[in-house]
Amino acid sequence: MSTKLANPAPLGLMGFGMTTVLLNIHNAGFFPLDSMILAMGIFYGGLGQVLVGMMCFKRGDTFGTTAFTSYGLFWLSLVGLIVMPKMGLAATPPGFMGCYLALWGIFTGFMFIGSLRYPKAKQVVFGSLTILFALLAAEHFTGSHMLGKIAGYEGIFCGLSAIYFAMATVLNNEYGRTILPVGEAK
């Protein structure tokens, strides 16, 4: 007897998308960094995506396992980098955050290449995330607040694209037809 497993990707995409939108509303300058963003980073963006990554592992989905687990751990490490200095545990040297973000940008660039085999909606998520990491790294290397603001708007788009892809996946599956198009891979 075989058991059909649900697709965990929409859950991971929602955790990523909603957390990304909230953080980038801050980056765009609308709200200060607060406990709402940090809590989303720990629980929905962080732990939620790690769990989704393990569910993808169970399904034999290497791309999903790598993406969701990695970005879940990204959110957890980012919250640590923000909170630990405030607790007096450690400090990030000036400019080093740019290296952290650049490494995530390189990783994401490779994931974007992998996404080219999938629907266009997935490509938009990974393409816009690659751009977001590049902008954020450039902001930290240069100290340009304008780059940070631009990254904020681009990050809102990136997060919304993940939310769209998640909801399209759920609705299209539930109705057994295309409700929200995702640009199926050929």
C-alpha positions in Angstrom: 0.0 0.0 0.0 1.5 3.3 -1.0 0.7 6.6 0.7 0.3 9.8 -1.4 2.3 12.6 0.1 1.1 16.2 -0.1 3.3 18.8 -1.8 5.0 20.8 1.0 6.4 23.4 -1.4 3.4 25.9 -1.0 3.9 25.9 2.8 7.6 26.7 2.3 7.0 29.3 -0.3 4.5 31.0 2.0 7.0 31.0 4.9 9.6 32.4 2.6 7.3 34.9 0.9 5.6 36.4 3.9 8.8 36.7 5.9 10.5 38.3 2.9 7.8 40.8 2.4 7.8 41.8 6.0 11.6 42.2 6.2 11.6 44.2 3.0 8.9 46.5 4.1 11.4 47.4 6.7 14.3 47.6 4.2 12.2 50.0 2.0 11.9 52.3 5.0 8.3 51.9 6.0 8.7 50.3 9.5 11.5 49.7 11.9 12.9 46.2 12.5 10.7 44.8 15.2 9.7 41.6 17.0 7.1 40.7 14.3 9.8 40.5 11.6 12.2 38.6 13.9 9.5 36.2 15.1 8.5 35.5 11.5 12.2 34.9 10.7 12.5 32.4 13.5 9.3 30.5 13.1 7.6 30.7 9.7 10.6 31.7 7.5 13.1 29.7 9.6 11.7 26.6 11.3 8.8 26.3 8.9 11.0 26.1 5.9 13.5 23.7 7.5 10.5 21.4 8.2 9.3 21.7 4.6 12.9 20.9 3.4 12.7 17.7 5.4 9.3 16.9 3.9 10.8 17.5 0.4 13.6 15.1 1.3 11.0 12.4 2.1 9.5 13.0 -1.4 12.9 12.6 -3.0 12.9 16.3 -4.1 16.6 17.4 -4.1 15.9 20.9 -5.3 13.1 21.5 -2.7 15.2 19.9 0.1 18.2 22.1 -0.7 16.2 25.3 -1.2 13.8 25.2 1.7 16.3 23.8 4.3 18.9 26.4 3.2 16.6 29.4 3.2 15.1 28.3 6.5 18.5 28.2 8.0 19.3 31.6 6.3 16.4 33.1 8.2 17.5 31.6 11.5 21.1 32.7 11.0 20.0 36.2 10.0 17.9 36.6 13.1 20.9 35.4 15.1 23.1 38.0 13.4 20.6 40.7 14.3 19.9 39.6 17.9 23.2 38.3 19.1 25.0 41.7 19.1 22.1 43.2 21.0 22.6 40.5 23.6 26.3 41.3 23.9 27.2 37.8 22.6 29.0 38.8 19.4 29.3 41.6 16.8 29.6 41.5 13.1 32.6 43.5 11.8 31.8 46.3 9.4 31.4 45.1 5.8 31.3 41.5 6.8 27.5 41.3 6.4 28.2 42.1 2.7 30.2 38.9 2.5 27.4 36.9 4.1 24.8 38.3 1.7 27.1 37.9 -1.3 27.6 34.2 -0.5 23.8 33.8 -0.3 23.5 35.6 -3.6 26.0 33.1 -5.2 24.1 30.1 -3.8 20.8 31.6 -5.0 22.3 32.3 -8.5 23.0 28.6 -8.8 19.5 27.7 -7.5 18.1 30.1 -10.2 20.0 28.1 -12.8 18.3 25.0 -11.4 14.9 26.7 -11.5 15.1 27.0 -15.3 13.7 23.5 -15.5 10.6 24.5 -13.6 7.6 26.8 -14.2 8.3 30.5 -14.9 6.8 31.4 -11.5 9.6 29.5 -9.7 12.2 31.2 -12.0 10.8 34.7 -11.0 11.1 33.8 -7.3 14.8 32.7 -7.7 15.7 35.3 -10.2 14.4 38.2 -8.1 15.9 36.7 -5.0 19.3 36.6 -6.7 18.9 40.3 -7.5 17.8 41.0 -3.9 20.9 39.4 -2.4 23.1 41.3 -4.9 21.5 44.6 -4.0 21.7 43.9 -0.2 25.4 42.8 -0.5 26.2 46.0 -2.5 24.4 48.1 0.1 26.5 46.6 2.9 29.8 46.9 0.9 29.1 50.5 -0.1 27.0 51.9 2.8 24.5 53.2 0.3 21.1 53.7 1.9 19.5 54.2 -1.5 20.6 50.6 -2.5 19.0 49.4 0.6 15.7 51.1 -0.2 15.8 49.8 -3.8 16.5 46.3 -2.4 13.4 46.8 -0.1 11.1 47.4 -3.0 12.7 44.5 -5.0 12.4 42.3 -2.0 8.7 43.0 -1.6 8.3 42.0 -5.2 10.3 38.8 -4.6 8.2 37.9 -1.5 5.0 38.5 -3.3 6.1 36.4 -6.2 6.7 33.5 -3.8 3.2 34.0 -2.2 1.7 34.0 -5.7 3.5 30.8 -6.7 2.4 29.1 -3.4 -1.2 30.1 -3.8 -1.2 29.2 -7.5 0.1 25.7 -6.6 -2.5 25.2 -3.9 -5.5 26.5 -6.0 -4.5 24.8 -9.2 -4.1 21.5 -7.3 -7.4 21.9 -5.5 -9.4 22.7 -8.6 -7.5 20.3 -10.9 -7.1 23.0 -13.5 -5.2 26.3 -13.9 -6.8 29.0 -11.7 -3.6 31.1 -11.4 -1.1 30.5 -14.2 2.5 29.7 -13.3 4.0 29.4 -16.8 4.5 25.7 -17.0 7.9 24.5 -18.0 8.0 23.1 -21.6 
